[in-house]
Amino acid sequence: MGTALVKALLARGHEVYGLTPSAEAAQHVRRIGAVPVMGDLLERGQWQDVAAAEWVFHVPPLLTCRRRVSRRAAASITQTRVLMDTHLLDALGAGGTRRIVYVADASVYGATGPRPITEDQPPRPSARGRCLTAPLDRVDGYIASGLPIVTAFPGWVYGNGSWFRERVIQPVMGDRPVLQIGAAAPWVSPIHVEDCARALVHLAEHGKVGGRYFLVNNDPIRLHEFATTFARLANRPLRVRRVPGLLARFAVGPVLADDFRADAVFSNIRLRGIGFRFMYPTLEAGLQQVLETLHA
């Protein structure tokens, strides 16, 4: 998501700075055309002096764990996210930033059922979502203090990278089985990574301060449709290895297990209401683009 966001900003003529914790990561930031700033969200440092910009996008890494979600593990995840938020948002408190786009985790809304919910629905967090509810509550405090924060909740972000490349592209193209959790796949709301990046930029321009926005495309899908649609468009056979739902925690880790078993369906009516238009409004359109990148 971060790489796609940098490319979307550069395409609009912006000068982009990216916080990076290592020399290797800094080289990647330079390769895609941005200016690296050495630092780590988990530690205070000189990077905080240059954090202020016209727009600031807070896209922290997804926090997961593969051990049992004990109270101590959950508290550690919460503390880590709070620390990252604090180091960045405190540094922006006295600056002239026009908009801060804070990327949150839609798991704080928990299982939704098969019908799309809006951002006003009371959250019912999943296991991972419970770890991130307290940090999100603290963001409300920063908004009340005057920081111009807009909060984004991406759905299932897919593209030629990350989980989609590992769990769908590589197995299908390599004639290996795709993992499927449980007998009945949940309903989920996807979004192509380039649309997600463009939506984040759109929120910086048009999002309402204090507003929450789901970043998802028009059509919810069954989770297994990621693999079946990709295999069909790629003209490849689909092999599936089914894992019983009760064993999901061993296959994908206890924190992510809920996400592979529960419906997570969100409405994009608020995002479309501020004028956003999708390049890839359906899964099929988005996966056609992914295939084009593989053959480029």
Secondary structure, DSSP 8 states (H G I E B T S, - for coil): -HHHHHHHHHHTT---EEEESSHHHHHHHHHTT-EEEE--TTS--GGGGG---SEEEE-------SS---HHHHHHHHHHHHHHHHHHHHHTTTS--SEEEEE--GGGG----SS-B-TTS-----HHHHHHHHHHHHHHHHHHTT--EEEEEE-EEESSSHHHIIIIIHHHHTT--EEEESSS--EE-EEEHHHHHHHHHHHHHH--TT-EEEE--S--EETTHHHHHHHHHHT----EEEE-GGGHHHHH-HHHHGGGTS-B-B--HHHHHTT---SS-SHHHHHHHHHHHHH-
